[in-house]
Amino acid sequence: MADITRRLGWRHLRGAPTAHVRHHRGDKLLHDGPGLSFWYRALTAAISEIPVDDRELAMTFHARTADFQDVAVQATVTYRVGDPAVAAARLDFSIDPDTGIWRGTPLEQLGTLLTETAQQHALDALARTPLAETLVDGVAVVRERIAAGLAAEPRLPATGIEVVAVRVMALRPEPEVERALRTPAREQIQQEADRATYERRAVAVERERAIAENELASQIELARREEQLVEQRGTNARREAEELAAADAVRAQAEATRTVKLAEAEAAKSVRLAEAEAARSVTLADAEAARTVRLAEAEAVRSAKLGEAEAARAVTLARAEAVGAREVGEARAAAQAAWLRVHGEADVATLHALTGARLAENLPRIDSVTVSPDVLTGLLAKLGGERE
């Protein structure tokens, strides 16, 4: 679609390189060509825009074969406008001068023309071909027939249309018919697969038989070699036992010799040790006897000295005890005499008081004393009588 701009009552059109623009004013052609850009007045301009690029037209339609089977055809036609002037004269490619939009539907008209023409030639080709042949060679046949038919169609050059290419993608029968057609091939493939399976099983059985025979031969050979191995092991065991017995005999003789030599050495050693021990015992006994004698003599001297010291100490203690006893007796006599002298000089009341004090010192401790009025009255009366 062209790009149109408005400026003060004027319009400016800018076309694309793939769009052929024709600008008329009245019966006069002012601009003609692809990718144009010009100013114009909307009230007096008549503009047509014809696309000149290659366009793809996909089509799908149904056809019937010679054996009355329905087939779906998928095809694509590539075309372009070869003569824009003729196309603009035969179809309405005019655009609105204000918006640049086509006033009609020219591309749909071209699509209808091409689709109907291609469908007509495809139907004609398939109507003369059976279904099986159609599915095998129908794509090439239909493509060539459509291409030839479009090339020979007089309406297309008269409209300025050129067909570039024709492609047929698929010819498909109905699903039920397609499944029915696939069944023989599937059965044949299954038979081939079964045959291959049986052959593979037969080969496997043959190989298993060969493997079993090889295993049996291997087991026989292994048994024979096992027998030889057992015999060789017995021979080796006997030889090993004989060698072990000879080694044990040599070892026992060497051990006996070594034991005799060790016993002789041990006996000689014991004799030497006994002699040394006896000499040491004699020496120790002599030394112990001499030491005992010296200790007895020293103990006798020490006991004599201790007896003399003990006797002197006993005498000294006896004399000291006698002197002490005499001095103590004298002191006690002097004290008794002084005490008697003091008591003889003291009056009766003082003696009574001293007696009470001495008695109080020897009596047990009394925490409290309860004195009744009668005892106190008698005591006071007694004290008063003594004073008188």
C-alpha positions in Angstrom: 0.0 0.0 0.0 1.3 3.5 -1.0 2.3 6.0 1.7 0.1 9.2 1.3 0.8 12.4 3.2 -1.5 15.5 3.4 -0.2 19.1 3.0 -2.5 22.1 2.6 -5.0 20.5 0.2 -2.3 18.6 -1.6 -1.4 14.9 -1.3 2.0 13.3 -1.6 2.3 9.7 -2.6 5.4 7.6 -2.0 5.3 4.1 -3.7 7.2 0.9 -3.0 9.7 -0.6 -5.4 7.5 -3.6 -5.9 4.4 -1.5 -6.7 3.7 0.0 -10.2 1.8 3.3 -9.9 -0.3 4.9 -12.7 -1.5 8.5 -12.1 -4.2 9.9 -14.4 -5.7 13.3 -14.5 -8.6 13.2 -16.8 -7.5 11.3 -19.9 -3.9 12.3 -19.4 -1.3 9.9 -17.9 1.0 12.0 -15.6 3.0 9.3 -13.8 3.7 5.7 -14.7 6.2 3.3 -13.1 7.3 1.5 -9.9 8.6 3.3 -6.8 7.3 6.8 -7.8 7.0 9.8 -5.5 4.9 12.8 -6.5 2.4 15.5 -5.4 -1.2 15.6 -6.6 -4.7 16.9 -5.9 -7.2 14.4 -4.6 -10.1 15.8 -6.4 -8.6 15.5 -9.9 -6.3 12.5 -9.5 -7.0 8.9 -10.5 -4.3 6.5 -9.2 -3.8 2.8 -9.7 -1.3 0.7 -7.7 -0.4 -2.7 -9.3 1.9 -5.1 -7.4 4.6 -6.4 -9.6 6.4 -8.8 -7.2 6.1 -12.6 -7.3 3.1 -13.9 -5.3 2.3 -17.4 -3.9 -1.3 -18.7 -4.3 -1.9 -21.9 -2.3 -4.9 -24.0 -3.3 -6.5 -27.2 -2.1 -9.4 -28.9 -3.9 -10.9 -32.3 -4.4 -10.9 -34.4 -7.6 -12.3 -37.8 -8.7 -10.2 -40.4 -10.4 -11.1 -42.8 -13.2 -12.3 -45.4 -10.7 -14.5 -42.9 -8.8 -12.2 -42.3 -5.8 -12.0 -38.9 -4.2 -8.5 -37.4 -4.0 -7.4 -34.2 -2.3 -4.9 -32.0 -4.2 -2.6 -29.6 -2.6 -0.8 -27.2 -5.0 0.8 -23.7 -5.1 1.0 -21.4 -8.1 3.6 -18.6 -8.3 2.6 -15.6 -10.5 3.3 -12.0 -11.1 1.8 -9.1 -13.0 3.9 -8.8 -16.2 2.0 -5.9 -17.8 0.8 -3.4 -15.3 -1.0 -1.3 -17.9 -3.1 -4.2 -19.2 -3.8 -5.4 -15.6 -4.9 -1.9 -14.6 -7.2 -1.8 -17.7 -8.7 -5.3 -17.0 -9.0 -5.2 -13.2 -9.8 -2.5 -10.7 -6.4 -1.6 -9.1 -7.5 2.0 -8.3 -6.8 3.3 -4.8 -8.4 6.0 -2.6 -6.4 9.2 -3.1 -6.8 10.1 0.5 -6.0 6.7 2.2 -4.1 4.7 -0.5 -6.4 1.7 0.0 -7.7 -0.3 -3.0 -11.3 0.4 -3.9 -11.9 -3.1 -5.1 -10.4 -6.6 -4.5 -8.2 -7.2 -7.5 -5.9 -9.8 -5.9 -8.9 -12.0 -5.0 -10.1 -11.8 -8.6 -6.7 -12.9 -9.8 -6.7 -15.8 -7.2 -10.1 -17.0 -8.3 -9.1 -16.9 -11.9 -5.9 -18.9 -11.3 -7.5 -21.4 -8.9 -10.4 -22.2 -11.2 -8.1 -22.5 -14.2 -5.7 -24.8 -12.4 -8.5 -26.8 -10.8 -10.1 -27.3 -14.2 -7.0 -28.8 -15.8 -6.2 -31.0 -12.7 -9.7 -32.4 -12.7 -9.5 -33.2 -16.3 -6.1 -35.0 -15.8 -7.3 -37.0 -12.8 -10.6 -38.0 -14.3 -8.7 -40.1 -16.9 -6.3 -41.8 -14.4 -7.0 -44.7 -11.9 -6.3 -44.1 -8.2 -3.3 -46.4 -8.1 -1.6 -44.7 -11.0 -2.6 -41.3 -9.6 -0.8 -42.1 -6.3 2.3 -43.3 -8.1 2.8 -40.8 -10.9 -0.1 -38.3 -10.3 2.0 -35.5 -8.8 4.2 -35.0 -11.9 1.2 -35.5 -14.2 -1.0 -33.0 -12.4 1.9 -30.5 -12.2 2.7 -30.7 -15.9 -1.0 -30.5 -16.8 -1.7 -27.5 -14.6 1.5 -25.7 -15.9 0.6 -26.4 -19.5 -3.0 -25.4 -19.0 -2.1 -22.1 -17.4 0.5 -21.4 -20.1 -2.2 -22.0 -22.8 -4.9 -20.0 -21.0 -5.6 -16.9 -23.2 -7.2 -15.0 -20.3 -4.0 -14.7 -18.3 -1.9 -12.8 -20.9 -5.0 -10.7 -21.7 -5.0 -9.7 -18.0 -1.3 -9.1 -17.9 -0.6 -12.1 -15.6 2.5 -14.4 -16.0 2.8 -17.8 -14.3 6.2 -18.3 -12.8 6.0 -21.8 -11.3 3.6 -24.6 -10.4 4.1 -27.0 -7.5 1.9 -29.9 -6.4 2.7 -31.0 -2.9 0.4 -33.9 -2.3 -2.3 -36.1 -3.7 -4.1 -37.8 -0.8 -7.0 -40.3 -1.0 -9.6 -40.6 1.7 -8.4 -42.1 5.0 -10.3 -45.3 4.6 -9.0 -45.8 1.1 -5.5 -44.9 2.1 -5.6 -47.5 4.9 -6.9 -50.1 2.5 -4.2 -49.4 0.0 -1.5 -49.6 2.8 -2.8 -53.1 3.9 -1.2 -55.2 1.1 2.2 -53.5 1.6 2.0 -53.9 5.3 1.1 -57.5 4.9 4.0 -58.1 2.6 6.3 -56.2 5.0 5.0 -58.3 7.9 5.6 -61.5 5.9 9.1 -60.4 5.1 9.6 -59.7 8.8 8.2 -63.1 9.8 10.4 -64.8 7.2 13.5 -62.9 8.5 12.5 -63.9 12.1 12.2 -67.6 11.2 15.5 -67.5 9.4 17.1 -65.7 12.3 15.7 -68.3 14.7 16.9 -71.2 12.5 20.4 -69.6 12.4 20.2 -69.1 16.2 19.2 -72.8 16.7 22.1 -73.9 14.5 24.5 -71.7 16.3 23.2 -72.9 19.7 23.8 -76.6 18.5 27.3 -75.7 17.4 27.9 -73.9 20.7 26.6 -77.0 22.6 28.9 -79.3 20.7 31.8 -77.1 21.3 30.9 -76.9 25.0 30.7 -80.7 25.2 34.0 -81.1 23.5 35.5 -78.5 25.8 34.1 -80.4 28.8 35.6 -83.7 27.6 39.0 -82.1 27.1 38.7 -80.4 30.5 37.9 -83.7 32.1 40.9 -85.4 30.5 43.2 -82.6 31.6 41.7 -82.6 35.0 42.6 -86.3 35.3 46.1 -85.6 34.3 46.2 -82.7 36.7 45.0 -85.0 39.6 47.7 -87.5 38.8 50.4 -84.8 38.6 49.1 -83.3 41.9 49.4 -86.8 43.6 53.0 -87.2 42.3 53.8 -83.7 43.5 52.2 -84.4 46.9 54.2 -87.6 47.4 57.4 -85.9 46.4 56.7 -83.0 48.7 55.9 -85.4 51.6 59.2 -87.3 51.0 61.2 -84.0 50.9 59.4 -82.8 54.0 60.2 -86.0 55.8 63.9 -85.8 54.9 63.9 -82.1 55.9 62.2 -83.0 59.2 64.9 -85.8 59.9 67.7 -83.4 59.2 66.0 -80.8 61.4 65.5 -83.3 64.2 69.2 -84.4 64.1 70.4 -80.8 64.2 68.0 -80.0 67.0 69.3 -83.0 69.0 72.9 -82.0 68.5 72.1 -78.5 69.4 70.2 -79.6 72.6 73.2 -81.8 73.7 75.6 -79.0 73.2 73.3 -76.6 75.1 73.0 -79.1 77.9 76.7 -79.5 78.2 77.3 -75.8 78.2 74.5 -75.3 80.7 76.1 -78.0 83.0 79.5 -76.4 82.8 78.0 -73.0 83.5 76.1 -74.4 86.5 79.3 -75.9 87.9 81.1 -72.6 87.6 78.2 -70.8 89.1 78.1 -73.3 92.0 81.8 -72.9 92.7 81.6 -69.2 92.6 78.5 -69.2 94.8 80.2 -71.5 97.4 83.3 -69.2 97.5 81.1 -66.2 97.8 79.1 -67.9 100.6 82.3 -68.7 102.5 83.5 -65.2 102.2 80.2 -63.8 103.2 80.1 -66.2 106.2 83.6 -65.1 107.4 82.7 -61.5 107.0 79.4 -61.9 108.8 81.1 -63.8 111.7 83.7 -61.1 112.1 81.0 -58.4 112.0 78.9 -60.3 114.6 81.9 -60.5 116.9 82.6 -56.8 116.5 78.9 -56.0 117.1 78.8 -58.2 120.2 81.9 -56.5 121.7 80.5 -53.1 120.9 77.2 -54.0 122.4 78.9 -55.3 125.6 80.9 -52.1 126.0 77.8 -50.0 125.3 75.7 -52.0 127.8 78.4 -51.6 130.5 78.5 -47.9 129.9 74.7 -47.7 129.9 74.5 -49.7 133.2 77.0 -47.4 134.9 75.2 -44.3 133.6 71.9 -45.7 134.8 73.2 -46.5 138.2 74.7 -43.0 138.6 71.5 -41.5 137.4 69.4 -43.6 139.9 71.7 -42.5 142.8 71.5 -38.9 141.7 67.7 -39.1 141.5 67.4 -40.8 144.9 69.5 -38.1 146.5 67.5 -35.4 144.7 64.2 -37.0 145.8 65.4 -37.2 149.4 66.5 -33.6 149.5 63.2 -32.6 147.9 61.1 -34.6 150.3 62.9 -33.1 153.2 62.5 -29.6 151.9 58.8 -30.2 151.2 58.2 -31.7 154.7 59.9 -28.7 156.2 57.8 -26.3 154.1 54.6 -28.1 155.0 55.6 -28.1 158.7 56.4 -24.4 158.6 53.1 -23.7 156.8 51.1 -25.8 159.3 52.8 -24.0 162.1 52.0 -20.6 160.6 48.5 -21.6 159.9 48.0 -22.8 163.5 49.6 -19.6 164.7 47.3 -17.5 162.7 44.2 -19.4 163.8 45.3 -19.2 167.4 45.5 -15.5 167.2 42.2 -15.0 165.3 38.8 -14.7 167.1 35.9 -17.1 166.9 34.0 -15.1 164.3 36.9 -15.0 161.9 37.4 -18.7 162.3 33.7 -19.2 161.5 34.0 -17.1 158.4 37.1 -18.9 157.2 35.4 -22.2 157.8 32.4 -21.0 155.8 34.7 -19.8 153.0 36.6 -23.2 153.0 33.2 -25.0 153.1 31.9 -22.9 150.2 35.0 -23.7 148.1 34.3 -27.4 148.5 30.5 -27.3 148.1 29.0 -27.8 144.6 27.8 -24.7 142.6 24.4 -23.3 143.7 22.6 -21.2 141.0 19.8 -19.7 143.3 18.8 -19.8 147.0 15.4 -19.3 148.3 15.2 -17.8 151.9 11.8 -17.9 153.7 10.8 -15.2 156.2 11.0 -17.7 159.1 14.5 -18.8 158.3 15.6 -15.2 157.9 14.0 -14.1 161.2 15.6 -17.0 163.1 19.0 -16.3 161.5 18.8 -12.6 162.3 17.8 -13.4 165.9 20.7 -15.7 166.2 23.2 -13.2 164.9 21.8 -10.5 167.2 22.1 -12.8 170.2 25.7 -13.6 169.4 26.6 -9.9 169.2 25.2 -9.3 172.7 
